[in-house]
Amino acid sequence: QCFWEWSARGPLVISVPGGRQNERVAVNTSLVDLLPTQIGLAGGTAGLPEEMVDGLAGTDLGALLIGDEKNWPDCVIADYLAIGPCVPCRMVRKGRYKYIFTHGQPDLLFDLIDDPQELNNLARDAEHKPALDDLKKAAMKNYDPVMLMEEIMFSQRYRRFVATVGGRHPAHRARCGPFVHNLSGSANAETGLDEAQLHVPSGGPRPARRYIRQKLQRDPKFTR
C-alpha cells in the first residue's frame, strides 16, 4: 500500500535454458515485463492477434537473460490508488533514483545508493533538480491525476447508487426501502440525478441492478 522499498521492491528470479546462471542483475524491472518476456520465449508475436500485442506494456527481459544490459531502459513506473493515501500515487524508479508522486502532497525524491532507507528527501535540493525533473516528466506522461480522481469518485457514486436498487420481492423491498421505486431525497444528493420514477423489473436484485445500470448509462448525467 505504499512505494517504500520494503513494500514495492521484490526479487525477480528467472531460469531459462541457455540463459545466465547464478548471476545477479542490478537493474530495474517490473511485473509488466513478464508477459512480453514470455511471448518472446515462446517465439515472438508472429501469429498472435493484433489486439493482443498492440500497445503491450513492458519490455522483453530476453536481453538481460543473455547478458546484454547496455540498452536496457532501467526505468519502472508503478501506480497505486486505494487504502492508505486514497488519492492517485505514482512511483518512478530509474537508475539510483526513486521519485514518488502523491496527488496533493509534496514531491519525494530519494537516492537509493546513498540513502537506501529513504530518509533524506532530495526533491528540494537544487543539485538534484535535473534528476527530479527527468523522473517527474516520466511520471506525468499520459497521466492525469485530477481526471483519474474524478473518474474514481464517479465510479464509486455509480456503484453505491446501483447497490441501493433491489427487485420487487418483499424481502428486497424491505432491504432497499424507498430507493426501489422513487429515486429522491438522499439518492438525489448521492447521485446528482433529478427525481425519477423507475419501474424496476421483477426477478430479484440482479435483473433490477442490470436495468438501473443500463438506464443510468443512457442518462447524460452519468455519461461523459
C-alpha positions as CSV (number, residue, x, y, z in Angstrom):
1,Q,0.0,0.0,0.0
2,C,3.0,2.3,-0.4
3,F,6.1,2.8,-2.6
4,W,8.8,2.4,0.1
5,E,11.4,-0.1,-0.9
6,W,10.3,-2.6,1.7
7,S,6.9,-2.7,0.2
8,A,7.3,-2.1,-3.6
9,R,10.5,-4.0,-4.2
10,G,10.6,-7.7,-4.7
11,P,13.2,-10.2,-6.1
12,L,12.7,-11.5,-9.6
13,V,14.2,-14.9,-10.2
14,I,14.2,-16.4,-13.7
15,S,15.7,-19.6,-15.1
16,V,15.6,-20.3,-18.8
17,P,17.5,-22.8,-21.0
18,G,20.7,-21.2,-22.2
19,G,20.3,-18.1,-20.0
20,R,22.7,-16.7,-17.4
21,Q,23.2,-18.8,-14.4
22,N,23.9,-17.8,-10.8
23,E,24.1,-14.1,-11.6
24,R,22.6,-11.0,-10.1
25,V,21.5,-8.3,-12.5
26,A,21.3,-5.0,-10.7
27,V,18.8,-3.2,-13.0
28,N,15.2,-2.1,-12.5
29,T,12.5,-4.4,-13.9
30,S,8.7,-4.7,-13.5
31,L,6.0,-7.3,-13.4
32,V,4.6,-5.9,-16.6
33,D,7.9,-7.1,-18.3
34,L,6.9,-10.7,-17.7
35,L,4.2,-11.0,-20.4
36,P,6.4,-9.7,-23.3
37,T,9.2,-11.9,-21.9
38,Q,7.0,-15.0,-22.0
39,I,5.9,-14.1,-25.5
40,G,9.5,-13.7,-26.6
41,L,10.5,-17.1,-25.1
42,A,7.5,-18.7,-26.9
43,G,8.7,-17.5,-30.3
44,G,7.6,-13.8,-30.5
45,T,4.5,-12.0,-31.6
46,A,4.2,-13.6,-35.0
47,G,0.8,-15.2,-35.3
48,L,-0.7,-13.5,-32.3
49,P,-3.9,-11.4,-32.7
50,E,-3.0,-7.7,-33.3
51,E,-5.3,-6.6,-30.4
52,M,-3.3,-8.8,-28.0
53,V,0.1,-7.2,-28.7
54,D,-0.8,-3.7,-29.9
55,G,0.4,-1.3,-27.3
56,L,1.6,-4.1,-25.0
57,A,3.2,-2.6,-21.9
58,G,6.6,-3.8,-20.6
59,T,9.9,-4.8,-22.1
60,D,11.1,-8.2,-23.0
61,L,13.7,-9.3,-20.5
62,G,15.4,-11.5,-23.1
63,A,18.3,-9.1,-23.5
64,L,19.1,-9.3,-19.8
65,L,18.9,-13.1,-19.9
66,I,21.8,-13.3,-22.3
67,G,23.9,-10.6,-20.6
68,D,23.0,-7.5,-22.7
69,E,22.3,-4.7,-20.2
70,K,23.6,-1.8,-22.4
71,N,20.3,-0.7,-23.9
72,W,18.0,-1.6,-21.0
73,P,15.8,1.3,-20.1
74,D,16.3,0.7,-16.3
75,C,13.0,2.5,-15.6
76,V,9.9,1.3,-13.7
77,I,6.6,3.1,-13.3
78,A,4.1,1.9,-10.7
79,D,0.6,3.2,-9.8
80,Y,-1.5,3.0,-6.6
81,L,-4.9,4.4,-5.6
82,A,-6.5,2.6,-2.8
83,I,-6.4,2.1,1.0
84,G,-3.9,4.5,2.7
85,P,-3.4,7.6,0.6
86,C,-6.8,7.3,-1.1
87,V,-5.5,9.6,-3.9
88,P,-3.6,8.9,-7.1
89,C,0.0,7.9,-6.4
90,R,2.8,7.1,-8.9
91,M,6.4,6.0,-8.5
92,V,9.2,6.2,-11.0
93,R,12.4,4.2,-10.3
94,K,15.2,4.9,-12.7
95,G,18.8,4.0,-12.0
96,R,19.7,5.0,-8.5
97,Y,16.8,7.4,-8.0
98,K,13.2,7.0,-7.0
99,Y,10.5,9.6,-7.4
100,I,7.2,9.4,-5.6
101,F,4.2,11.5,-6.6
102,T,1.2,11.7,-4.3
103,H,-1.6,13.9,-5.5
104,G,-1.9,17.0,-3.4
105,Q,1.3,16.2,-1.5
106,P,5.0,17.4,-1.8
107,D,7.2,15.5,-4.3
108,L,9.6,12.9,-2.9
109,L,13.0,12.0,-4.4
110,F,15.5,9.5,-3.0
111,D,19.0,8.4,-3.9
112,L,18.7,4.7,-3.1
113,I,22.5,4.2,-3.3
114,D,23.4,6.8,-0.7
115,D,20.1,6.6,1.2
116,P,18.7,3.0,1.0
117,Q,16.3,3.7,3.9
118,E,14.7,6.6,2.1
119,L,15.1,9.1,4.9
120,N,16.5,12.1,3.0
121,N,14.1,13.8,0.6
122,L,16.1,15.4,-2.2
123,A,13.2,17.0,-4.0
124,R,14.1,20.5,-2.9
125,D,17.8,20.0,-3.4
126,A,19.0,22.2,-6.3
127,E,21.8,19.8,-7.1
128,H,19.2,17.0,-7.8
129,K,16.8,19.1,-9.7
130,P,17.8,17.6,-13.1
131,A,17.0,14.1,-11.7
132,L,13.7,15.3,-10.2
133,D,12.6,17.0,-13.5
134,D,13.6,13.9,-15.5
135,L,11.6,11.4,-13.3
136,K,8.7,13.8,-12.9
137,K,8.4,14.2,-16.6
138,A,8.3,10.4,-17.0
139,A,5.7,10.2,-14.2
140,M,3.3,12.7,-15.8
141,K,3.5,11.3,-19.3
142,N,-0.1,10.2,-20.3
143,Y,-1.1,10.6,-16.7
144,D,-3.8,13.0,-15.4
145,P,-4.3,12.6,-11.6
146,V,-7.1,15.1,-11.5
147,M,-9.1,13.3,-14.2
148,L,-8.3,9.9,-12.6
149,M,-9.6,11.1,-9.2
150,E,-12.8,12.4,-10.8
151,E,-13.3,9.1,-12.6
152,I,-12.8,7.1,-9.4
153,M,-15.2,9.2,-7.4
154,F,-17.8,8.9,-10.2
155,S,-17.4,5.2,-10.3
156,Q,-17.9,5.0,-6.5
157,R,-21.1,7.1,-6.6
158,Y,-22.4,5.0,-9.5
159,R,-21.8,1.7,-7.7
160,R,-23.2,2.9,-4.4
161,F,-26.4,4.0,-6.3
162,V,-26.7,0.7,-8.1
163,A,-26.3,-1.2,-4.8
164,T,-29.4,0.6,-3.4
165,V,-31.7,-0.9,-6.0
166,G,-33.4,-4.3,-5.4
167,G,-36.2,-6.2,-7.1
168,R,-40.0,-6.2,-6.3
169,H,-39.8,-9.2,-4.0
170,P,-40.9,-8.1,-0.5
171,A,-37.6,-9.1,1.0
172,H,-35.7,-6.9,-1.5
173,R,-38.2,-4.0,-1.0
174,A,-37.8,-4.2,2.8
175,R,-34.0,-4.2,2.5
176,C,-33.8,-1.3,-0.1
177,G,-36.6,0.9,1.4
178,P,-37.6,4.0,-0.6
179,F,-35.0,3.5,-3.3
180,V,-36.8,0.7,-5.0
181,H,-39.3,2.9,-6.9
182,N,-38.6,6.5,-6.1
183,L,-35.1,8.0,-6.5
184,S,-35.3,11.1,-4.5
185,G,-34.1,12.7,-1.3
186,S,-30.7,11.3,-0.3
187,A,-30.4,9.5,-3.6
188,N,-30.5,12.8,-5.4
189,A,-27.7,14.2,-3.3
190,E,-25.7,11.0,-3.7
191,T,-26.0,10.6,-7.5
192,G,-26.8,14.1,-8.8
193,L,-29.9,12.7,-10.6
194,D,-33.2,14.7,-10.8
195,E,-36.2,13.0,-9.3
196,A,-37.2,10.0,-11.3
197,Q,-39.8,7.2,-11.0
198,L,-38.2,3.9,-12.1
199,H,-40.3,0.8,-12.6
200,V,-37.9,-1.8,-11.5
201,P,-38.4,-5.2,-13.2
202,S,-39.1,-8.2,-11.0
203,G,-36.8,-11.2,-10.7
204,G,-34.6,-10.2,-7.8
205,P,-31.7,-7.8,-7.3
206,R,-29.6,-8.9,-10.3
207,P,-32.1,-8.1,-13.1
208,A,-33.0,-4.9,-11.3
209,R,-29.5,-3.7,-11.0
210,R,-28.8,-4.5,-14.6
211,Y,-31.9,-2.5,-15.6
212,I,-30.8,0.5,-13.5
213,R,-27.2,0.3,-14.8
214,Q,-28.5,0.4,-18.4
215,K,-30.8,3.3,-17.6
216,L,-28.1,5.3,-16.0
217,Q,-25.7,4.7,-18.8
218,R,-28.2,6.4,-21.1
219,D,-28.6,9.3,-18.7
220,P,-26.4,12.3,-19.7
221,K,-25.7,13.0,-16.0
222,F,-23.9,9.6,-15.8
223,T,-22.1,9.7,-19.1
224,R,-19.2,11.8,-20.3
